[in-house]
Amino acid sequence: IDTPPTITAVSPLEVDSSAGGNITFTITGSNFQSGATVKFIGSDATEITASTTTVNSSTSIDAVIAKSSFVNAKEPYDVKVINASGLSGILDNQINVDNAPSWNTASGSLGSLK
């Protein structure tokens, strides 16, 4: 019985789309199989596919894609690993474009209860 891949982390979490060149994402998790592909899914459900996917082990994948493939208006991007068997796993809202996520909680504060 085949088991779908599980994604636990992705690094880096931000893309500078105007910097040019490619970016390599390291994806960690479990049940990654040889021949797996990686897709990034925008907030509008558009999918972009990594140009190169290297399965380092059953727990690590490197995915290379052009920085210019990412659009700020479609962030945050989900990360999807699809094994050769067709089974897949998704980690939602991981990749931001051109700016890191901002926090609205003051330094030293955990917010207030209402």
VEXDREN-2710 file (C-alpha; in Angstrom, 1 decimal):
% VEXDREN-2710
k/r/px/py/pz
1/ILE/0.0/0.0/0.0
2/ASP/1.4/3.4/-1.1
3/THR/1.5/6.3/1.4
4/PRO/1.1/9.9/0.3
5/PRO/4.0/12.3/1.0
6/THR/3.9/14.6/4.0
7/ILE/5.5/18.0/4.0
8/THR/6.6/19.4/7.3
9/ALA/8.8/22.4/6.4
10/VAL/10.1/24.5/3.4
11/SER/13.1/26.8/3.3
12/PRO/13.4/29.6/2.3
13/LEU/10.0/31.2/2.9
14/GLU/10.4/34.4/0.9
15/VAL/11.2/35.0/-2.8
16/ASP/12.6/38.3/-4.2
17/SER/10.9/38.0/-7.6
18/SER/12.8/40.9/-9.1
19/ALA/16.3/39.6/-8.2
20/GLY/16.5/37.4/-11.3
21/GLY/17.9/33.9/-11.5
22/ASN/16.6/30.8/-9.8
23/ILE/15.8/29.9/-6.2
24/THR/16.3/26.5/-4.6
25/PHE/13.7/25.4/-2.0
26/THR/14.5/22.6/0.4
27/ILE/11.4/20.6/1.3
28/THR/11.4/18.3/4.3
29/GLY/8.9/15.7/5.3
30/SER/8.3/12.0/4.7
31/ASN/7.4/9.4/2.1
32/PHE/9.1/11.3/-0.8
33/GLN/9.7/8.9/-3.7
34/SER/12.1/9.0/-6.7
35/GLY/10.4/10.8/-9.6
36/ALA/8.4/13.2/-7.4
37/THR/7.5/16.6/-8.7
38/VAL/7.0/19.9/-6.8
39/LYS/4.4/22.5/-7.6
40/PHE/3.7/25.9/-6.0
41/ILE/0.1/26.9/-5.8
42/GLY/-0.9/30.6/-5.7
43/SER/-3.8/32.0/-3.7
44/ASP/-5.8/32.1/-6.9
45/ALA/-5.2/28.3/-7.4
46/THR/-2.7/28.8/-10.3
47/GLU/0.1/26.2/-10.2
48/ILE/3.7/26.6/-11.2
49/THR/6.0/23.6/-11.5
50/ALA/9.6/23.5/-10.3
51/SER/12.0/23.3/-13.3
52/THR/14.2/20.8/-11.5
53/THR/13.2/18.5/-8.6
54/THR/15.9/16.4/-6.9
55/VAL/14.7/13.8/-4.4
56/ASN/17.6/13.6/-1.9
57/SER/16.0/11.0/0.3
58/SER/12.6/9.9/1.5
59/THR/12.6/13.0/3.8
60/SER/14.3/15.7/1.6
61/ILE/13.7/17.3/-1.8
62/ASP/15.4/20.2/-3.5
63/ALA/13.2/22.1/-6.0
64/VAL/14.6/24.8/-8.3
65/ILE/12.4/27.4/-10.0
66/ALA/12.9/30.9/-11.5
67/LYS/12.3/33.7/-9.0
68/SER/10.3/35.5/-11.6
69/SER/7.7/32.7/-11.7
70/PHE/6.2/34.0/-8.4
71/VAL/3.7/36.9/-8.4
72/ASN/3.2/39.1/-5.3
73/ALA/-0.5/39.3/-5.8
74/LYS/-0.8/35.5/-5.6
75/GLU/0.9/35.0/-2.3
76/PRO/1.1/33.1/0.0
77/TYR/2.0/30.0/-2.1
78/ASP/1.2/26.5/-1.0
79/VAL/3.9/23.8/-1.7
80/LYS/2.7/20.5/-3.2
81/VAL/4.8/17.3/-3.6
82/ILE/3.4/14.7/-6.0
83/ASN/5.0/11.3/-6.0
84/ALA/5.4/9.3/-9.2
85/SER/2.4/7.1/-8.0
86/GLY/0.2/10.2/-8.2
87/LEU/-0.3/10.6/-4.4
88/SER/0.4/14.0/-3.1
89/GLY/0.8/16.2/0.0
90/ILE/0.4/20.0/0.4
91/LEU/1.7/22.4/3.0
92/ASP/-0.5/25.6/2.9
93/ASN/0.6/29.2/2.9
94/GLN/4.4/28.8/3.0
95/ILE/6.0/31.1/0.4
96/ASN/5.7/34.9/0.5
97/VAL/6.8/37.1/-2.4
98/ASP/8.9/40.3/-2.1
99/ASN/8.1/40.9/1.5
100/ALA/8.2/38.9/4.7
101/PRO/4.9/38.5/6.6
102/SER/4.2/41.3/9.0
103/TRP/3.0/41.0/12.6
104/ASN/0.6/43.4/14.2
105/THR/1.4/42.5/17.8
106/ALA/3.6/45.0/19.7
107/SER/7.0/43.8/20.8
108/GLY/6.9/42.0/24.2
109/SER/3.1/41.6/24.0
110/LEU/1.1/38.5/23.3
111/GLY/-2.0/40.6/22.5
112/SER/-5.1/41.1/24.7
113/LEU/-7.9/38.8/25.6
114/LYS/-11.4/40.1/25.0
END
